[in-house]
């Protein structure tokens, strides 16, 4: 009886040892637990900014009702090209926007670009001509991107209904009237 008990105990111990070895992937060396305060290496995926030539629209120096095409080189991470173009339009037309106007963001979904500007965007600017032309400089530039069909404006994340005499309740679409005539 004693021999049977010793044999069963040895068999049980051997089973535990084998099970522990298999659970360790067959490794004979135990794995070390990670040190508690050591930084964990993060695998980052960086999108390298791509350089591309894009046309943006700027207000004409002669005060006419036709926007001027300006070709610029944009350097933007993939998916941020429209935002970089938007900022370039605002920078290029800065004297026509109320002082301190900044681009806070751009969201594109289902063909609708929602442009979020700083609250200064609502301040009185240089007059209705400048207001209308600067809005369409933005709209016509953004609609150069195939994923954008309409543009809605916000100020500090809140929908804008009117700016000056411009009704902005509904999104604006590309306006060919303000574009140079192509031959």
Secondary structure, DSSP 8 states (H G I E B T S, - for coil): -HHHHHHHHHHHHHHHHHHHHHHTTT-SS------TTS-----------EEEEEEEEE--TT--SS-EEEEEEEEE-TT-HHHHHHHHHHHHTGGGS-TT--EEEEEEETTEEEEEE-GGGGS--S-HHHHHHHHHHHHHHHTTSTT-SEEEEEETTEE--EETTEE-SS-EE--GGGS----
